[in-house]
Amino acid sequence: MPRVVVNVMPKPEILDPQGKAVLQALGRIGVTGASQVRQGKRFELDVDETVTETEIQAVAEKLLANTVIEDFEIVIEERDAEVAADEATGASAVADRGER
Amino acid sequence: MPRVVVNVMPKPEILDPQGKAVLQALGRIGVTGASQVRQGKRFELDVDETVTETEIQAVAEKLLANTVIEDFEIVIEERDAEVAADEATGASAVADRGER
């Protein structure tokens, strides 16, 4: 069960007010060695083997990124079944405890 | 000039309505092999050597993530000076062209 990560960031030439706000806040907490901060989105998709790279490319272009102002990067993370199962049961186990 | 990437994702047990919306949209464009989608934030910080890992940890905990409902991961990306310079000039060059 591979995990696909799609990172969506504003294009370099596009103004990034959120990034600027974080940069200023860094100064206020005494971190002065940062020259630039950019904020974007990160999507984690758990997919099965039927999903092709072409489909993932189309999903990124059509759904996840606005390609006029954003760039995106697709990273395929191979995970062994055990990790995938743990994460799935981890989430449902906690949910069960919440309901009891 | 290292680049620090901070990935902030909702904790597994936290409801992720944005991720659910993307999952449903995937079905509408014919991608049926996805079982879960989670949406989070990605921060890219360009910092100089004076910034310590402890400071980055504090920035992530205090500014970038709400640690009650979010987990974060810090990734240090070493970049050679040339790449860093290109990206910086790339952004300003495009901005110049825009002004002419």
N, CA and C atoms of all chains as a GROMACS GRO file, in nm:
protein
  600
    1MET      N    1   0.086  -0.121   0.000
    1MET     CA    2   0.000   0.000   0.000
    1MET      C    3   0.090   0.126   0.000
    2PRO      N    4   0.128   0.175  -0.118
    2PRO     CA    5   0.214   0.293  -0.120
    2PRO      C    6   0.141   0.416  -0.068
    3ARG      N    7   0.220   0.508  -0.014
    3ARG     CA    8   0.163   0.639   0.023
    3ARG      C    9   0.218   0.742  -0.075
    4VAL      N   10   0.129   0.820  -0.130
    4VAL     CA   11   0.171   0.925  -0.223
    4VAL      C   12   0.164   1.058  -0.151
    5VAL      N   13   0.274   1.132  -0.153
    5VAL     CA   14   0.276   1.265  -0.093
    5VAL      C   15   0.280   1.367  -0.205
    6VAL      N   16   0.189   1.463  -0.203
    6VAL     CA   17   0.190   1.572  -0.302
    6VAL      C   18   0.215   1.702  -0.225
    7ASN      N   19   0.328   1.764  -0.255
    7ASN     CA   20   0.362   1.892  -0.193
    7ASN      C   21   0.326   2.004  -0.289
    8VAL      N   22   0.245   2.096  -0.243
    8VAL     CA   23   0.199   2.208  -0.327
    8VAL      C   24   0.251   2.338  -0.266
    9MET      N   25   0.334   2.410  -0.340
    9MET     CA   26   0.393   2.534  -0.288
    9MET      C   27   0.363   2.650  -0.384
   10PRO      N   28   0.353   2.772  -0.330
   10PRO     CA   29   0.333   2.886  -0.420
   10PRO      C   30   0.455   2.903  -0.512
   11LYS      N   31   0.434   2.941  -0.637
   11LYS     CA   32   0.547   2.964  -0.727
   11LYS      C   33   0.637   3.073  -0.667
   12PRO      N   34   0.770   3.067  -0.692
   12PRO     CA   35   0.862   3.162  -0.629
   12PRO      C   36   0.822   3.308  -0.652
   13GLU      N   37   0.768   3.338  -0.771
   13GLU     CA   38   0.741   3.480  -0.801
   13GLU      C   39   0.608   3.527  -0.740
   14ILE      N   40   0.534   3.436  -0.680
   14ILE     CA   41   0.403   3.474  -0.625
   14ILE      C   42   0.421   3.522  -0.480
   15LEU      N   43   0.356   3.631  -0.445
   15LEU     CA   44   0.364   3.682  -0.307
   15LEU      C   45   0.308   3.578  -0.210
   16ASP      N   46   0.370   3.565  -0.094
   16ASP     CA   47   0.327   3.462   0.002
   16ASP      C   48   0.306   3.528   0.139
   17PRO      N   49   0.189   3.595   0.156
   17PRO     CA   50   0.166   3.670   0.280
   17PRO      C   51   0.175   3.583   0.406
   18GLN      N   52   0.130   3.458   0.394
   18GLN     CA   53   0.137   3.369   0.513
   18GLN      C   54   0.283   3.344   0.550
   19GLY      N   55   0.364   3.320   0.449
   19GLY     CA   56   0.507   3.298   0.475
   19GLY      C   57   0.570   3.420   0.539
   20LYS      N   58   0.531   3.537   0.488
   20LYS     CA   59   0.587   3.664   0.542
   20LYS      C   60   0.547   3.679   0.689
   21ALA      N   61   0.421   3.644   0.719
   21ALA     CA   62   0.372   3.658   0.857
   21ALA      C   63   0.453   3.568   0.950
   22VAL      N   64   0.484   3.447   0.904
   22VAL     CA   65   0.563   3.354   0.987
   22VAL      C   66   0.704   3.410   1.005
   23LEU      N   67   0.761   3.465   0.895
   23LEU     CA   68   0.897   3.520   0.904
   23LEU      C   69   0.903   3.630   1.010
   24GLN      N   70   0.802   3.717   1.011
   24GLN     CA   71   0.802   3.825   1.111
   24GLN      C   72   0.786   3.768   1.252
   25ALA      N   73   0.702   3.666   1.264
   25ALA     CA   74   0.680   3.606   1.397
   25ALA      C   75   0.810   3.540   1.447
   26LEU      N   76   0.890   3.487   1.355
   26LEU     CA   77   1.018   3.427   1.395
   26LEU      C   78   1.104   3.532   1.464
   27GLY      N   79   1.105   3.652   1.405
   27GLY     CA   80   1.186   3.759   1.464
   27GLY      C   81   1.140   3.790   1.605
   28ARG      N   82   1.009   3.786   1.625
   28ARG     CA   83   0.953   3.821   1.757
   28ARG      C   84   0.990   3.717   1.863
   29ILE      N   85   1.015   3.592   1.822
   29ILE     CA   86   1.055   3.493   1.925
   29ILE      C   87   1.207   3.474   1.923
   30GLY      N   88   1.277   3.571   1.861
   30GLY     CA   89   1.422   3.574   1.873
   30GLY      C   90   1.499   3.491   1.773
   31VAL      N   91   1.431   3.435   1.671
   31VAL     CA   92   1.502   3.358   1.568
   31VAL      C   93   1.527   3.453   1.451
   32THR      N   94   1.652   3.501   1.440
   32THR     CA   95   1.678   3.607   1.341
   32THR      C   96   1.752   3.555   1.218
   33GLY      N   97   1.788   3.425   1.216
   33GLY     CA   98   1.871   3.376   1.105
   33GLY      C   99   1.792   3.324   0.987
   34ALA      N  100   1.662   3.354   0.980
   34ALA     CA  101   1.582   3.304   0.866
   34ALA      C  102   1.570   3.414   0.762
   35SER      N  103   1.588   3.380   0.636
   35SER     CA  104   1.578   3.483   0.531
   35SER      C  105   1.447   3.472   0.455
   36GLN      N  106   1.388   3.354   0.453
   36GLN     CA  107   1.261   3.340   0.379
   36GLN      C  108   1.181   3.225   0.437
   37VAL      N  109   1.049   3.240   0.440
   37VAL     CA  110   0.960   3.132   0.482
   37VAL      C  111   0.850   3.123   0.377
   38ARG      N  112   0.823   3.001   0.331
   38ARG     CA  113   0.711   2.986   0.238
   38ARG      C  114   0.617   2.879   0.295
   39GLN      N  115   0.487   2.904   0.280
   39GLN     CA  116   0.390   2.809   0.333
   39GLN      C  117   0.309   2.750   0.218
   40GLY      N  118   0.296   2.615   0.221
   40GLY     CA  119   0.216   2.549   0.117
   40GLY      C  120   0.134   2.438   0.180
   41LYS      N  121   0.090   2.346   0.096
   41LYS     CA  122   0.005   2.237   0.145
   41LYS      C  123   0.074   2.103   0.120
   42ARG      N  124   0.040   2.009   0.209
   42ARG     CA  125   0.095   1.872   0.194
   42ARG      C  126  -0.022   1.776   0.198
   43PHE      N  127  -0.032   1.692   0.094
   43PHE     CA  128  -0.138   1.591   0.088
   43PHE      C  129  -0.075   1.453   0.099
   44GLU      N  130  -0.134   1.367   0.182
   44GLU     CA  131  -0.090   1.229   0.191
   44GLU      C  132  -0.205   1.141   0.143
   45LEU      N  133  -0.181   1.068   0.035
   45LEU     CA  134  -0.286   0.982  -0.021
   45LEU      C  135  -0.244   0.836  -0.002
   46ASP      N  136  -0.328   0.757   0.062
   46ASP     CA  137  -0.303   0.612   0.070
   46ASP      C  138  -0.376   0.549  -0.048
   47VAL      N  139  -0.301   0.490  -0.139
   47VAL     CA  140  -0.361   0.435  -0.260
   47VAL      C  141  -0.320   0.289  -0.277
   48ASP      N  142  -0.400   0.213  -0.355
   48ASP     CA  143  -0.361   0.074  -0.384
   48ASP      C  144  -0.294   0.069  -0.522
   49GLU      N  145  -0.257  -0.055  -0.560
   49GLU     CA  146  -0.174  -0.070  -0.681
   49GLU      C  147  -0.250  -0.031  -0.809
   50THR      N  148  -0.385  -0.017  -0.802
   50THR     CA  149  -0.459   0.013  -0.926
   50THR      C  150  -0.439   0.158  -0.970
   51VAL      N  151  -0.390   0.244  -0.879
   51VAL     CA  152  -0.378   0.386  -0.914
   51VAL      C  153  -0.244   0.407  -0.988
   52THR      N  154  -0.252   0.464  -1.108
   52THR     CA  155  -0.130   0.483  -1.190
   52THR      C  156  -0.069   0.620  -1.165
   53GLU      N  157   0.058   0.635  -1.205
   53GLU     CA  158   0.125   0.765  -1.187
   53GLU      C  159   0.057   0.872  -1.272
   54THR      N  160   0.004   0.832  -1.386
   54THR     CA  161  -0.066   0.929  -1.472
   54THR      C  162  -0.190   0.982  -1.399
   55GLU      N  163  -0.259   0.893  -1.329
   55GLU     CA  164  -0.378   0.936  -1.255
   55GLU      C  165  -0.338   1.031  -1.142
   56ILE      N  166  -0.228   0.999  -1.075
   56ILE     CA  167  -0.183   1.084  -0.964
   56ILE      C  168  -0.146   1.223  -1.017
   57GLN      N  169  -0.079   1.225  -1.132
   57GLN     CA  170  -0.041   1.353  -1.196
   57GLN      C  171  -0.169   1.433  -1.225
   58ALA      N  172  -0.272   1.366  -1.277
   58ALA     CA  173  -0.398   1.435  -1.310
   58ALA      C  174  -0.466   1.486  -1.182
   59VAL      N  175  -0.463   1.406  -1.077
   59VAL     CA  176  -0.523   1.447  -0.948
   59VAL      C  177  -0.453   1.573  -0.898
   60ALA      N  178  -0.320   1.572  -0.903
   60ALA     CA  179  -0.242   1.687  -0.854
   60ALA      C  180  -0.277   1.812  -0.935
   61GLU      N  181  -0.280   1.796  -1.068
   61GLU     CA  182  -0.303   1.912  -1.155
   61GLU      C  183  -0.446   1.965  -1.143
   62LYS      N  184  -0.542   1.872  -1.133
   62LYS     CA  185  -0.683   1.916  -1.138
   62LYS      C  186  -0.740   1.949  -1.001
   63LEU      N  187  -0.697   1.873  -0.898
   63LEU     CA  188  -0.764   1.887  -0.768
   63LEU      C  189  -0.679   1.958  -0.664
   64LEU      N  190  -0.551   1.923  -0.661
   64LEU     CA  191  -0.472   1.964  -0.543
   64LEU      C  192  -0.397   2.096  -0.563
   65ALA      N  193  -0.359   2.126  -0.685
   65ALA     CA  194  -0.281   2.250  -0.707
   65ALA      C  195  -0.352   2.341  -0.806
   66ASN      N  196  -0.336   2.472  -0.784
   66ASN     CA  197  -0.379   2.568  -0.886
   66ASN      C  198  -0.253   2.602  -0.965
   67THR      N  199  -0.237   2.537  -1.078
   67THR     CA  200  -0.108   2.541  -1.149
   67THR      C  201  -0.074   2.679  -1.205
   68VAL      N  202  -0.168   2.773  -1.195
   68VAL     CA  203  -0.135   2.910  -1.239
   68VAL      C  204  -0.043   2.975  -1.136
   69ILE      N  205  -0.067   2.949  -1.008
   69ILE     CA  206   0.011   3.016  -0.903
   69ILE      C  207   0.088   2.920  -0.814
   70GLU      N  208   0.070   2.790  -0.837
   70GLU     CA  209   0.137   2.692  -0.750
   70GLU      C  210   0.215   2.589  -0.832
   71ASP      N  211   0.326   2.543  -0.771
   71ASP     CA  212   0.399   2.429  -0.827
   71ASP      C  213   0.366   2.308  -0.738
   72PHE      N  214   0.379   2.188  -0.794
   72PHE     CA  215   0.359   2.070  -0.708
   72PHE      C  216   0.468   1.967  -0.735
   73GLU      N  217   0.488   1.882  -0.633
   73GLU     CA  218   0.589   1.777  -0.641
   73GLU      C  219   0.524   1.649  -0.589
   74ILE      N  220   0.545   1.538  -0.661
   74ILE     CA  221   0.484   1.410  -0.621
   74ILE      C  222   0.595   1.319  -0.567
   75VAL      N  223   0.575   1.267  -0.447
   75VAL     CA  224   0.674   1.176  -0.386
   75VAL      C  225   0.601   1.046  -0.351
   76ILE      N  226   0.655   0.932  -0.402
   76ILE     CA  227   0.593   0.802  -0.372
   76ILE      C  228   0.668   0.742  -0.254
   77GLU      N  229   0.599   0.715  -0.146
   77GLU     CA  230   0.663   0.655  -0.028
   77GLU      C  231   0.619   0.510  -0.018
   78GLU      N  232   0.715   0.416  -0.040
   78GLU     CA  233   0.680   0.275  -0.024
   78GLU      C  234   0.670   0.247   0.125
   79ARG      N  235   0.562   0.185   0.170
   79ARG     CA  236   0.552   0.150   0.312
   79ARG      C  237   0.520   0.003   0.321
   80ASP      N  238   0.584  -0.068   0.415
   80ASP     CA  239   0.548  -0.209   0.421
   80ASP      C  240   0.410  -0.221   0.485
   81ALA      N  241   0.345  -0.332   0.456
   81ALA     CA  242   0.203  -0.352   0.495
   81ALA      C  243   0.185  -0.330   0.645
   82GLU      N  244   0.283  -0.373   0.722
   82GLU     CA  245   0.271  -0.363   0.869
   82GLU      C  246   0.249  -0.218   0.912
   83VAL      N  247   0.334  -0.127   0.860
   83VAL     CA  248   0.323   0.014   0.899
   83VAL      C  249   0.185   0.065   0.859
   84ALA      N  250   0.145   0.029   0.739
   84ALA     CA  251   0.014   0.078   0.689
   84ALA      C  252  -0.096   0.027   0.783
   85ALA      N  253  -0.088  -0.101   0.821
   85ALA     CA  254  -0.192  -0.159   0.908
   85ALA      C  255  -0.191  -0.089   1.044
   86ASP      N  256  -0.069  -0.070   1.100
   86ASP     CA  257  -0.060  -0.004   1.232
   86ASP      C  258  -0.130   0.129   1.228
   87GLU      N  259  -0.099   0.208   1.125
   87GLU     CA  260  -0.156   0.344   1.120
   87GLU      C  261  -0.308   0.334   1.110
   88ALA      N  262  -0.355   0.239   1.030
   88ALA     CA  263  -0.501   0.227   1.014
   88ALA      C  264  -0.563   0.186   1.149
   89THR      N  265  -0.509   0.081   1.214
   89THR     CA  266  -0.570   0.036   1.341
   89THR      C  267  -0.546   0.141   1.449
   90GLY      N  268  -0.431   0.207   1.446
   90GLY     CA  269  -0.401   0.312   1.546
   90GLY      C  270  -0.514   0.413   1.547
   91ALA      N  271  -0.552   0.455   1.430
   91ALA     CA  272  -0.657   0.559   1.420
   91ALA      C  273  -0.789   0.501   1.472
   92SER      N  274  -0.824   0.380   1.431
   92SER     CA  275  -0.956   0.328   1.473
   92SER      C  276  -0.954   0.292   1.621
   93ALA      N  277  -0.841   0.240   1.674
   93ALA     CA  278  -0.834   0.203   1.818
   93ALA      C  279  -0.861   0.328   1.901
   94VAL      N  280  -0.795   0.437   1.867
   94VAL     CA  281  -0.814   0.559   1.946
   94VAL      C  282  -0.960   0.603   1.934
   95ALA      N  283  -1.013   0.590   1.816
   95ALA     CA  284  -1.154   0.632   1.796
   95ALA      C  285  -1.244   0.546   1.885
   96ASP      N  286  -1.216   0.412   1.892
   96ASP     CA  287  -1.297   0.324   1.979
   96ASP      C  288  -1.290   0.373   2.122
   97ARG      N  289  -1.166   0.398   2.170
   97ARG     CA  290  -1.153   0.438   2.311
   97ARG      C  291  -1.238   0.562   2.336
   98GLY      N  292  -1.236   0.649   2.236
   98GLY     CA  293  -1.312   0.775   2.251
   98GLY      C  294  -1.460   0.746   2.271
   99GLU      N  295  -1.510   0.640   2.206
   99GLU     CA  296  -1.655   0.616   2.210
   99GLU      C  297  -1.696   0.546   2.338
  100ARG      N  298  -1.600   0.470   2.404
  100ARG     CA  299  -1.643   0.393   2.523
  100ARG      C  300  -1.681   0.482   2.639
  101MET      N  301   2.360   2.742   0.298
  101MET     CA  302   2.225   2.790   0.332
  101MET      C  303   2.126   2.672   0.334
  102PRO      N  304   2.115   2.603   0.448
  102PRO     CA  305   2.024   2.489   0.450
  102PRO      C  306   1.878   2.533   0.438
  103ARG      N  307   1.795   2.448   0.385
  103ARG     CA  308   1.651   2.472   0.384
  103ARG      C  309   1.588   2.374   0.483
  104VAL      N  310   1.506   2.429   0.571
  104VAL     CA  311   1.436   2.345   0.669
  104VAL      C  312   1.292   2.329   0.624
  105VAL      N  313   1.248   2.205   0.614
  105VAL     CA  314   1.107   2.179   0.578
  105VAL      C  315   1.037   2.128   0.704
  106VAL      N  316   0.925   2.190   0.737
  106VAL     CA  317   0.844   2.145   0.851
  106VAL      C  318   0.709   2.099   0.795
  107ASN      N  319   0.682   1.971   0.809
  107ASN     CA  320   0.554   1.916   0.763
  107ASN      C  321   0.461   1.903   0.884
  108VAL      N  322   0.346   1.964   0.874
  108VAL     CA  323   0.248   1.964   0.983
  108VAL      C  324   0.123   1.891   0.936
  109MET      N  325   0.089   1.780   1.000
  109MET     CA  326  -0.027   1.701   0.958
  109MET      C  327  -0.123   1.682   1.076
  110PRO      N  328  -0.253   1.670   1.050
  110PRO     CA  329  -0.346   1.642   1.160
  110PRO      C  330  -0.313   1.505   1.222
  111LYS      N  331  -0.328   1.495   1.355
  111LYS     CA  332  -0.305   1.366   1.421
  111LYS      C  333  -0.402   1.262   1.361
  112PRO      N  334  -0.360   1.134   1.354
  112PRO     CA  335  -0.443   1.033   1.289
  112PRO      C  336  -0.586   1.028   1.344
  113GLU      N  337  -0.600   1.051   1.476
  113GLU     CA  338  -0.733   1.034   1.535
  113GLU      C  339  -0.822   1.158   1.515
  114ILE      N  340  -0.765   1.264   1.458
  114ILE     CA  341  -0.842   1.388   1.440
  114ILE      C  342  -0.917   1.383   1.307
  115LEU      N  343  -1.043   1.420   1.306
  115LEU     CA  344  -1.121   1.425   1.181
  115LEU      C  345  -1.055   1.522   1.083
  116ASP      N  346  -1.053   1.487   0.954
  116ASP     CA  347  -0.986   1.571   0.855
  116ASP      C  348  -1.086   1.598   0.741
  117PRO      N  349  -1.178   1.695   0.762
  117PRO     CA  350  -1.282   1.718   0.662
  117PRO      C  351  -1.225   1.754   0.524
  118GLN      N  352  -1.113   1.829   0.523
  118GLN     CA  353  -1.054   1.865   0.393
  118GLN      C  354  -1.007   1.739   0.320
  119GLY      N  355  -0.942   1.651   0.392
  119GLY     CA  356  -0.896   1.527   0.332
  119GLY      C  357  -1.012   1.445   0.280
  120LYS      N  358  -1.121   1.443   0.357
  120LYS     CA  359  -1.241   1.366   0.316
  120LYS      C  360  -1.298   1.425   0.186
  121ALA      N  361  -1.299   1.559   0.179
  121ALA     CA  362  -1.353   1.625   0.059
  121ALA      C  363  -1.270   1.587  -0.063
  122VAL      N  364  -1.138   1.584  -0.048
  122VAL     CA  365  -1.051   1.548  -0.160
  122VAL      C  366  -1.077   1.402  -0.199
  123LEU      N  367  -1.093   1.314  -0.098
  123LEU     CA  368  -1.117   1.172  -0.126
  123LEU      C  369  -1.243   1.154  -0.210
  124GLN      N  370  -1.348   1.230  -0.173
  124GLN     CA  371  -1.474   1.219  -0.250
  124GLN      C  372  -1.454   1.273  -0.392
  125ALA      N  373  -1.376   1.382  -0.403
  125ALA     CA  374  -1.354   1.440  -0.536
  125ALA      C  375  -1.275   1.342  -0.624
  126LEU      N  376  -1.185   1.266  -0.563
  126LEU     CA  377  -1.110   1.166  -0.640
  126LEU      C  378  -1.207   1.069  -0.707
  127GLY      N  379  -1.306   1.026  -0.631
  127GLY     CA  380  -1.403   0.932  -0.686
  127GLY      C  381  -1.475   0.992  -0.806
  128ARG      N  382  -1.504   1.120  -0.798
  128ARG     CA  383  -1.578   1.187  -0.907
  128ARG      C  384  -1.493   1.198  -1.032
  129ILE      N  385  -1.360   1.198  -1.021
  129ILE     CA  386  -1.281   1.205  -1.146
  129ILE      C  387  -1.230   1.065  -1.182
  130GLY      N  388  -1.292   0.964  -1.122
  130GLY     CA  389  -1.265   0.827  -1.166
  130GLY      C  390  -1.147   0.759  -1.100
  131VAL      N  391  -1.089   0.820  -0.996
  131VAL     CA  392  -0.977   0.755  -0.926
  131VAL      C  393  -1.036   0.685  -0.803
  132THR      N  394  -1.049   0.552  -0.812
  132THR     CA  395  -1.122   0.482  -0.706
  132THR      C  396  -1.029   0.403  -0.613
  133GLY      N  397  -0.898   0.405  -0.641
  133GLY     CA  398  -0.808   0.320  -0.562
  133GLY      C  399  -0.749   0.387  -0.440
  134ALA      N  400  -0.806   0.501  -0.398
  134ALA     CA  401  -0.751   0.570  -0.280
  134ALA      C  402  -0.835   0.535  -0.159
  135SER      N  403  -0.771   0.506  -0.047
  135SER     CA  404  -0.848   0.470   0.075
  135SER      C  405  -0.850   0.585   0.174
  136GLN      N  406  -0.752   0.672   0.168
  136GLN     CA  407  -0.750   0.782   0.265
  136GLN      C  408  -0.672   0.899   0.206
  137VAL      N  409  -0.715   1.019   0.236
  137VAL     CA  410  -0.640   1.140   0.197
  137VAL      C  411  -0.633   1.229   0.321
  138ARG      N  412  -0.514   1.279   0.351
  138ARG     CA  413  -0.502   1.374   0.463
  138ARG      C  414  -0.434   1.500   0.410
  139GLN      N  415  -0.484   1.614   0.457
  139GLN     CA  416  -0.427   1.741   0.410
  139GLN      C  417  -0.363   1.812   0.528
  140GLY      N  418  -0.240   1.861   0.506
  140GLY     CA  419  -0.172   1.936   0.611
  140GLY      C  420  -0.098   2.053   0.551
  141LYS      N  421  -0.002   2.107   0.627
  141LYS     CA  422   0.072   2.224   0.580
  141LYS      C  423   0.219   2.188   0.564
  142ARG      N  424   0.284   2.259   0.470
  142ARG     CA  425   0.428   2.240   0.450
  142ARG      C  426   0.492   2.378   0.455
  143PHE      N  427   0.594   2.391   0.543
  143PHE     CA  428   0.666   2.518   0.555
  143PHE      C  429   0.809   2.496   0.505
  144GLU      N  430   0.858   2.588   0.424
  144GLU     CA  431   0.998   2.583   0.380
  144GLU      C  432   1.067   2.707   0.437
  145LEU      N  433   1.165   2.686   0.522
  145LEU     CA  434   1.236   2.799   0.585
  145LEU      C  435   1.379   2.800   0.533
  146ASP      N  436   1.422   2.913   0.476
  146ASP     CA  437   1.563   2.928   0.437
  146ASP      C  438   1.633   2.994   0.555
  147VAL      N  439   1.727   2.923   0.616
  147VAL     CA  440   1.794   2.974   0.737
  147VAL      C  441   1.945   2.971   0.718
  148ASP      N  442   2.015   3.052   0.797
  148ASP     CA  443   2.163   3.046   0.791
  148ASP      C  444   2.214   2.960   0.909
  149GLU      N  445   2.346   2.949   0.916
  149GLU     CA  446   2.406   2.853   1.012
  149GLU      C  447   2.383   2.893   1.158
  150THR      N  448   2.336   3.020   1.183
  150THR     CA  449   2.321   3.061   1.324
  150THR      C  450   2.198   2.995   1.388
  151VAL      N  451   2.107   2.944   1.304
  151VAL     CA  452   1.982   2.888   1.360
  151VAL      C  453   2.008   2.743   1.405
  152THR      N  454   1.978   2.715   1.533
  152THR     CA  455   2.006   2.580   1.587
  152THR      C  456   1.883   2.490   1.572
  153GLU      N  457   1.905   2.359   1.584
  153GLU     CA  458   1.792   2.264   1.574
  153GLU      C  459   1.694   2.286   1.688
  154THR      N  460   1.747   2.327   1.804
  154THR     CA  461   1.658   2.354   1.918
  154THR      C  462   1.563   2.469   1.885
  155GLU      N  463   1.619   2.570   1.818
  155GLU     CA  464   1.534   2.685   1.781
  155GLU      C  465   1.427   2.642   1.681
  156ILE      N  466   1.468   2.557   1.586
  156ILE     CA  467   1.372   2.511   1.485
  156ILE      C  468   1.260   2.431   1.551
  157GLN      N  469   1.298   2.347   1.647
  157GLN     CA  470   1.200   2.268   1.722
  157GLN      C  471   1.102   2.362   1.793
  158ALA      N  472   1.155   2.469   1.852
  158ALA     CA  473   1.069   2.565   1.925
  158ALA      C  474   0.976   2.638   1.827
  159VAL      N  475   1.030   2.674   1.711
  159VAL     CA  476   0.949   2.742   1.608
  159VAL      C  477   0.833   2.651   1.566
  160ALA      N  478   0.866   2.526   1.541
  160ALA     CA  479   0.763   2.431   1.496
  160ALA      C  480   0.654   2.416   1.604
  161GLU      N  481   0.698   2.399   1.729
  161GLU     CA  482   0.602   2.376   1.838
  161GLU      C  483   0.518   2.499   1.868
  162LYS      N  484   0.582   2.618   1.865
  162LYS     CA  485   0.509   2.739   1.908
  162LYS      C  486   0.434   2.807   1.795
  163LEU      N  487   0.495   2.805   1.674
  163LEU     CA  488   0.437   2.887   1.566
  163LEU      C  489   0.365   2.806   1.459
  164LEU      N  490   0.427   2.694   1.421
  164LEU     CA  491   0.380   2.629   1.298
  164LEU      C  492   0.275   2.519   1.323
  165ALA      N  493   0.283   2.454   1.436
  165ALA     CA  494   0.187   2.344   1.460
  165ALA      C  495   0.106   2.370   1.587
  166ASN      N  496  -0.018   2.324   1.586
  166ASN     CA  497  -0.099   2.322   1.708
  166ASN      C  498  -0.085   2.181   1.763
  167THR      N  499   0.006   2.162   1.856
  167THR     CA  500   0.046   2.027   1.896
  167THR      C  501  -0.065   1.949   1.968
  168VAL      N  502  -0.178   2.016   1.995
  168VAL     CA  503  -0.291   1.942   2.053
  168VAL      C  504  -0.355   1.855   1.945
  169ILE      N  505  -0.364   1.905   1.824
  169ILE     CA  506  -0.433   1.832   1.717
  169ILE      C  507  -0.344   1.799   1.598
  170GLU      N  508  -0.220   1.847   1.602
  170GLU     CA  509  -0.132   1.824   1.487
  170GLU      C  510   0.000   1.762   1.530
  171ASP      N  511   0.057   1.681   1.440
  171ASP     CA  512   0.193   1.630   1.456
  171ASP      C  513   0.281   1.708   1.357
  172PHE      N  514   0.411   1.720   1.388
  172PHE     CA  515   0.499   1.783   1.289
  172PHE      C  516   0.627   1.703   1.272
  173GLU      N  517   0.689   1.722   1.157
  173GLU     CA  518   0.814   1.653   1.123
  173GLU      C  519   0.909   1.757   1.065
  174ILE      N  520   1.034   1.754   1.110
  174ILE     CA  521   1.134   1.852   1.063
  174ILE      C  522   1.233   1.780   0.971
  175VAL      N  523   1.252   1.833   0.852
  175VAL     CA  524   1.346   1.774   0.756
  175VAL      C  525   1.445   1.882   0.715
  176ILE      N  526   1.576   1.854   0.731
  176ILE     CA  527   1.679   1.951   0.694
  176ILE      C  528   1.727   1.916   0.554
  177GLU      N  529   1.712   2.007   0.460
  177GLU     CA  530   1.757   1.982   0.322
  177GLU      C  531   1.882   2.065   0.297
  178GLU      N  532   1.997   1.994   0.281
  178GLU     CA  533   2.120   2.068   0.248
  178GLU      C  534   2.111   2.111   0.102
  179ARG      N  535   2.135   2.235   0.072
  179ARG     CA  536   2.133   2.278  -0.069
  179ARG      C  537   2.264   2.348  -0.095
  180ASP      N  538   2.325   2.325  -0.212
  180ASP     CA  539   2.450   2.397  -0.236
  180ASP      C  540   2.417   2.542  -0.269
  181ALA      N  541   2.514   2.628  -0.244
  181ALA     CA  542   2.494   2.774  -0.254
  181ALA      C  543   2.435   2.810  -0.389
  182GLU      N  544   2.480   2.742  -0.495
  182GLU     CA  545   2.436   2.776  -0.631
  182GLU      C  546   2.283   2.766  -0.641
  183VAL      N  547   2.228   2.653  -0.594
  183VAL     CA  548   2.083   2.631  -0.604
  183VAL      C  549   2.012   2.742  -0.528
  184ALA      N  550   2.064   2.770  -0.408
  184ALA     CA  551   1.998   2.872  -0.324
  184ALA      C  552   2.000   3.007  -0.397
  185ALA      N  553   2.118   3.039  -0.458
  185ALA     CA  554   2.129   3.168  -0.529
  185ALA      C  555   2.033   3.172  -0.648
  186ASP      N  556   2.030   3.061  -0.725
  186ASP     CA  557   1.940   3.056  -0.841
  186ASP      C  558   1.798   3.089  -0.800
  187GLU      N  559   1.753   3.020  -0.694
  187GLU     CA  560   1.612   3.037  -0.654
  187GLU      C  561   1.588   3.183  -0.615
  188ALA      N  562   1.687   3.240  -0.545
  188ALA     CA  563   1.670   3.379  -0.500
  188ALA      C  564   1.664   3.470  -0.623
  189THR      N  565   1.763   3.458  -0.714
  189THR     CA  566   1.764   3.548  -0.831
  189THR      C  567   1.645   3.517  -0.921
  190GLY      N  568   1.610   3.389  -0.932
  190GLY     CA  569   1.496   3.351  -1.018
  190GLY      C  570   1.374   3.432  -0.979
  191ALA      N  571   1.350   3.438  -0.850
  191ALA     CA  572   1.230   3.509  -0.802
  191ALA      C  573   1.243   3.657  -0.836
  192SER      N  574   1.360   3.718  -0.810
  192SER     CA  575   1.372   3.864  -0.832
  192SER      C  576   1.374   3.894  -0.982
  193ALA      N  577   1.437   3.808  -1.064
  193ALA     CA  578   1.442   3.833  -1.210
  193ALA      C  579   1.299   3.839  -1.264
  194VAL      N  580   1.218   3.744  -1.224
  194VAL     CA  581   1.080   3.742  -1.277
  194VAL      C  582   1.008   3.869  -1.231
  195ALA      N  583   1.034   3.905  -1.107
  195ALA     CA  584   0.968   4.026  -1.054
  195ALA      C  585   1.010   4.147  -1.138
  196ASP      N  586   1.143   4.154  -1.172
  196ASP     CA  587   1.190   4.268  -1.255
  196ASP      C  588   1.112   4.270  -1.385
  197ARG      N  589   1.107   4.155  -1.453
  197ARG     CA  590   1.041   4.152  -1.586
  197ARG      C  591   0.898   4.202  -1.570
  198GLY      N  592   0.839   4.165  -1.460
  198GLY     CA  593   0.700   4.208  -1.441
  198GLY      C  594   0.689   4.359  -1.437
  199GLU      N  595   0.794   4.426  -1.381
  199GLU     CA  596   0.782   4.572  -1.363
  199GLU      C  597   0.811   4.649  -1.491
  200ARG      N  598   0.887   4.588  -1.588
  200ARG     CA  599   0.923   4.668  -1.706
  200ARG      C  600   0.801   4.696  -1.793
   0.00000   0.00000   0.00000
